[in-house]
């Protein structure tokens, strides 16, 4: 299982209670090449999930959202050279 996790083609970060527990090779590359702070990614996901679960935007009663097994959060990162990279965070 560890080998499959390490060699996965998607960057994978595993968090628990706001702490980064594990990351695979692609995640380490993302951190290195784009200077991504894993704590920033965790905060983005937490904020998006809190917003989806908030009664203020009516998402708590949304039938479509209730059917979705995951939350998908779009993310665009810009490299030091100005290149744009589009990602999706899945929670």
C-alpha positions in Angstrom: 0.0 0.0 0.0 2.8 2.4 0.9 4.4 1.9 -2.6 1.2 2.6 -4.4 0.7 5.8 -2.3 4.2 7.0 -2.9 4.0 6.4 -6.7 0.5 7.7 -7.2 0.2 10.2 -10.1 -1.8 12.7 -8.0 -0.3 14.8 -5.3 -1.8 13.4 -2.1 -1.7 15.0 1.3 -3.2 13.3 4.4 -4.3 15.6 7.2 -5.8 14.9 10.6 -6.7 17.6 13.1 -5.0 20.3 11.1 -1.7 18.4 11.0 -0.1 17.0 7.9 0.5 13.3 8.5 1.8 12.1 5.1 2.5 13.2 1.6 3.6 11.3 -1.5 6.3 12.0 -4.0 4.2 14.2 -6.3 3.0 16.2 -3.3 6.7 16.8 -2.3 7.4 17.9 -5.9 4.5 20.3 -5.8 5.8 21.8 -2.5 9.3 22.1 -3.9 8.6 23.5 -7.3 5.7 25.8 -6.6 6.5 26.6 -2.9 3.1 25.3 -1.8 2.5 25.4 1.9 0.5 22.3 2.9 -1.1 24.3 5.8 -2.5 26.7 3.2 -4.1 23.8 1.2 -5.6 22.4 4.4 -7.0 25.9 5.3 -8.5 26.2 1.8 -10.3 22.9 2.1 -11.5 23.6 5.7 -12.9 27.0 4.6 -14.6 25.5 1.5 -16.2 22.7 3.5 -17.3 25.1 6.2 -18.9 27.3 3.5 -20.7 24.4 1.9 -22.0 23.3 5.3 -23.1 26.8 6.2 -26.8 27.5 6.3 -26.0 31.0 5.0 -25.6 29.9 1.4 -28.4 27.3 1.4 -26.0 24.5 0.7 -27.1 22.5 3.6 -30.4 21.8 1.9 -28.9 21.5 -1.6 -30.0 18.1 -3.1 -27.1 18.0 -5.6 -24.5 18.8 -2.9 -26.0 16.1 -0.7 -25.4 13.5 -3.4 -21.7 14.4 -3.9 -19.4 12.1 -2.0 -16.5 14.7 -2.0 -16.0 18.4 -2.0 -14.0 19.6 -5.1 -12.2 23.0 -4.7 -10.5 24.6 -7.8 -7.0 25.9 -7.2 -4.7 27.8 -9.6 -1.1 28.2 -8.6 1.5 30.4 -10.3 5.1 29.5 -10.6 8.0 31.9 -10.0 8.3 32.1 -13.8 4.6 33.1 -14.1 3.3 29.8 -15.4 -0.3 29.0 -14.3 -1.1 25.5 -13.0 -4.8 24.5 -12.5 -5.5 21.9 -9.8 -8.5 20.5 -8.0 -8.5 19.8 -4.3 -10.7 16.8 -3.4 -11.9 16.3 0.2 
